[in-house]
Amino acid sequence: MFEGFSQKRVETNGVAIHLVQGGNGPPVLFLHGYPQTHVCWHAVAPRRAERFTIVCPDLRGYGDSDKPPSDPSHYAYSKRIMAADQVELMKKLGFERFAVVGHDRGARVAHRMALDHSATVSRVALLDIVPTAKAFAGMNQKLAAADYHWFFLIQPDELPERLIGDDPYFYLRWTFDHWSGTPGALTHEAIAEYRRCFNAETIRATCEDYRAGTSVDLEHDDADSDSKIACPLLLLWSRDGTGAFFDVLSVWREAADAEVSGRPLDCGHFLAEERPEEVALELLKFLSE
């Protein structure tokens, strides 16, 4: 995976971030989701490296990046802090302005980045999310069942950490099997990497990511309720997943002042691994405009 890419570890914003980098051309930052790492882009990033400089980090709390302690505010895992990590990372790599592609939790980091660092983000592509507040406002029995982990991972006193930690590989396998709509799309090599990185510290840190998502992140979003994404926005989503619950384009057009485009894909949640050719083509068109 990532043939021709180099691995780096960069100190940024008080944490060390692990990344792979490759290609030539305008810079593009790729941010992964839960419960994965930068490896989720292994079938997409190399396809775009012939036209762009691709940077694929592990978010703080994930993969081989640092997993700092948290506190009752969960601020250390707020999307504001995670976005600041990545902006400083890109600056240290020599990129003052760049495009961002995010999936799942990484897309929430990218959304916050587009608001907090509008002069830095030239374009943003968000895969399989709607804004967090909209997701909670639209919650019903079916959506809560589909997104049960939003409520499970935020439980206090190490409850999810202990339950997941009792059999983490079963938990990962169950998650990949139930969230994917394309059996076999996640390769054995990729899953082996996700398993390698899914240790006790990752479980703790990723629960903190979700705890931040229902507390400090919502506070930041509420304070910035009048702020909108100012750069071009591409949306890709699962037709039978996010698309079954939300009019994705309409929701994001309310959150953006710039051009909004996109379409659903016939797959499950892991778009970049289930439909890599389609995702890569859509990104090529969008990033080349």
C-alpha positions in Angstrom: 0.0 0.0 0.0 1.1 3.6 -0.8 3.9 2.5 -3.0 6.2 5.5 -3.6 4.9 7.4 -0.6 7.2 8.3 2.3 6.4 8.0 5.9 6.9 10.8 8.4 6.3 11.8 12.0 5.8 15.5 12.6 5.5 17.3 15.9 2.6 19.7 15.7 0.3 21.4 18.1 1.7 19.5 21.1 1.3 16.0 19.5 3.3 13.9 17.0 1.3 13.1 13.9 2.2 10.1 11.7 1.6 10.5 7.9 2.4 9.2 4.5 3.1 11.7 1.7 3.5 11.2 -2.1 3.0 12.6 -5.5 3.5 16.0 -7.1 1.3 19.0 -7.7 -1.1 21.1 -5.6 -1.4 19.8 -2.0 -4.4 17.7 -0.8 -4.9 16.6 2.8 -6.8 13.3 3.2 -8.4 12.7 6.7 -9.8 9.3 7.6 -12.7 8.2 9.8 -13.5 5.7 12.6 -12.3 3.1 13.4 -9.7 3.4 10.7 -6.4 5.1 9.9 -4.8 6.8 6.9 -4.8 3.3 5.3 -8.5 3.8 4.3 -7.2 5.9 1.4 -4.8 3.2 0.0 -6.9 2.6 -3.1 -7.7 6.3 -3.8 -4.6 8.4 -2.9 -2.1 6.7 -5.3 -4.6 7.3 -8.1 -4.4 11.0 -7.5 -0.7 11.2 -6.7 0.2 11.7 -10.4 -1.6 15.1 -10.3 -1.4 16.2 -6.7 0.8 16.1 -3.6 -1.1 13.8 -1.3 -0.8 13.9 2.5 -2.6 11.2 4.5 -2.1 11.5 8.3 -3.5 9.6 11.2 -5.6 11.9 13.3 -4.6 12.4 16.9 -5.9 9.5 18.8 -5.8 7.2 15.8 -3.2 4.9 14.1 0.4 5.7 14.9 -0.2 9.4 15.9 -0.1 10.5 19.6 -3.0 9.8 21.8 -2.9 12.6 24.5 -4.8 12.5 27.8 -8.1 14.2 28.0 -10.2 15.8 30.7 -14.0 16.1 31.5 -14.3 18.8 28.8 -13.0 16.5 26.1 -11.4 19.6 24.5 -8.2 17.6 23.7 -10.3 15.7 21.1 -12.4 18.5 19.9 -12.6 18.9 16.1 -11.2 22.4 16.6 -8.0 21.0 18.1 -7.8 18.2 15.6 -8.2 20.7 12.7 -5.5 22.9 14.2 -3.2 19.8 14.3 -3.6 19.3 10.6 -3.2 23.0 9.6 0.0 23.2 11.5 1.1 19.9 10.1 0.6 21.1 6.5 2.5 24.3 7.3 5.4 22.4 8.5 5.4 20.4 5.3 5.5 23.7 3.4 1.8 24.1 2.4 0.1 27.3 3.5 -3.1 26.6 1.4 -4.5 23.3 0.4 -7.6 21.2 -0.4 -9.0 18.8 2.2 -10.8 15.5 1.7 -12.4 13.9 4.8 -14.4 10.8 5.5 -16.5 10.2 8.6 -14.7 11.7 11.7 -12.1 13.1 9.4 -14.9 14.9 7.5 -16.0 16.5 10.7 -12.5 17.7 11.3 -12.5 19.0 7.7 -15.8 20.8 8.3 -14.4 22.6 11.4 -11.2 23.4 9.5 -13.1 25.0 6.7 -14.8 27.3 9.3 -11.8 28.0 11.5 -9.2 28.3 8.7 -11.1 29.6 5.7 -8.0 31.4 4.3 -6.1 28.0 4.4 -8.7 25.6 2.9 -9.1 26.1 -0.9 -11.6 23.3 -1.4 -13.2 20.6 0.8 -14.8 17.2 0.0 -16.8 15.6 2.7 -17.7 11.9 2.5 -20.8 10.4 4.1 -21.7 12.9 6.8 -24.1 15.7 7.5 -23.3 18.4 10.1 -23.3 16.9 13.6 -26.1 19.1 14.9 -28.2 18.2 11.9 -27.6 14.5 12.6 -28.8 14.8 16.2 -31.8 17.0 15.2 -32.8 14.3 12.7 -32.4 11.4 15.0 -35.2 8.8 15.1 -35.4 5.1 16.0 -33.9 3.9 12.7 -31.1 6.4 12.6 -30.3 5.8 16.3 -30.1 2.1 15.6 -27.8 2.6 12.6 -25.6 5.1 14.5 -25.8 3.3 17.9 -22.1 3.9 18.4 -22.7 7.7 18.8 -24.4 6.9 22.0 -22.4 3.9 23.1 -18.9 5.4 22.8 -19.8 8.5 24.8 -20.8 6.6 28.0 -18.7 7.5 31.0 -16.4 5.7 33.5 -14.7 3.6 30.9 -17.8 1.6 30.0 -17.2 1.4 26.2 -13.4 1.1 26.7 -13.8 -2.0 28.8 -16.5 -3.6 26.7 -14.7 -3.0 23.4 -11.3 -3.9 25.0 -12.6 -7.3 26.1 -12.7 -8.5 22.4 -11.5 -5.6 20.2 -11.0 -7.7 17.1 -14.6 -9.0 17.3 -15.8 -5.4 17.6 -13.7 -4.3 14.6 -14.9 -7.2 12.5 -18.5 -6.6 13.4 -18.2 -2.9 12.6 -16.6 -3.5 9.2 -19.1 -6.2 8.3 -22.2 -4.2 9.3 -21.1 -0.8 8.0 -19.8 -2.0 4.6 -22.2 -2.6 1.8 -19.7 -4.4 -0.4 -18.4 -7.7 1.0 -14.7 -8.2 0.6 -14.1 -4.5 -0.3 -11.9 -3.9 2.8 -8.7 -5.8 2.0 -7.0 -8.2 4.4 -3.9 -6.0 4.4 -6.0 -2.9 5.3 -7.9 -4.8 8.1 -4.6 -6.1 9.5 -3.4 -2.5 9.9 -6.7 -1.4 11.5 -6.3 -4.3 13.9 -2.7 -3.5 14.7 -3.6 0.1 15.6 -6.7 -0.7 17.6 -5.1 -1.1 21.0 -6.3 0.1 24.4 -4.9 3.6 23.9 -6.7 4.0 20.6 -9.9 2.7 22.1 -9.7 5.3 24.9 -8.8 8.1 22.5 -11.5 7.4 20.0 -14.1 7.3 22.7 -12.9 10.7 23.6 -13.3 11.8 20.0 -17.0 10.8 20.2 -17.5 12.3 23.7 -16.2 15.6 22.3 -18.6 15.2 19.4 -21.6 15.4 21.8 -20.3 18.1 24.0 -17.6 20.7 23.2 -18.0 20.2 19.4 -21.7 21.1 19.6 -20.8 24.1 21.7 -18.4 25.3 19.1 -20.9 24.6 16.3 -23.6 26.5 18.2 -21.3 29.5 18.7 -20.6 29.5 15.0 -24.1 28.8 13.8 -24.0 31.8 11.5 -20.6 30.8 9.9 -20.7 29.0 6.6 -18.2 27.1 4.4 -16.7 29.7 2.0 -14.9 27.4 -0.4 -16.3 25.0 -3.0 -17.7 21.9 -1.4 -18.0 18.3 -2.8 -20.2 15.7 -1.1 -20.2 12.0 -1.6 -22.4 9.7 0.4 -23.9 6.2 0.7 -27.2 6.1 -1.0 -28.7 3.5 1.5 -26.8 4.9 4.5 -26.6 8.7 5.0 -28.8 9.2 1.9 -31.6 7.2 3.4 -32.0 9.6 6.2 -31.0 13.0 4.8 -31.3 15.2 1.7 -27.6 15.6 1.8 -27.2 18.3 -0.8 -29.9 20.5 0.7 -28.5 20.1 4.2 -25.1 21.2 3.2 -26.3 24.0 1.0 -27.7 25.6 4.1 -24.2 25.3 5.6 -22.2 26.8 2.7 -21.9 30.1 0.9 -20.0 28.6 -2.0 -20.8 26.1 -4.8 -22.0 22.7 -3.4 -22.1 19.6 -5.6 -22.0 15.8 -5.2 -23.9 12.6 -5.5 -24.7 9.3 -3.7 -22.7 6.1 -4.3 -24.2 2.6 -4.3 -22.2 1.2 -1.4 -21.9 1.2 2.3 -20.1 3.6 4.6 -16.6 3.0 3.5 -16.8 4.8 0.2 -13.0 5.0 -0.5 -12.6 1.3 -0.2 -15.9 0.1 -1.6 -15.9 2.4 -4.6 -12.3 3.7 -5.0 -12.5 4.3 -8.8 -15.7 6.4 -8.4 -14.3 8.3 -5.5 -11.0 9.0 -7.2 -12.7 10.2 -10.4 -15.0 12.5 -8.5 -12.1 13.9 -6.6 -10.1 14.4 -9.7 -12.8 16.4 -11.3 -13.4 18.5 -8.2 -9.8 19.2 -7.4 -8.9 20.1 -11.0 -11.6 22.8 -11.3 
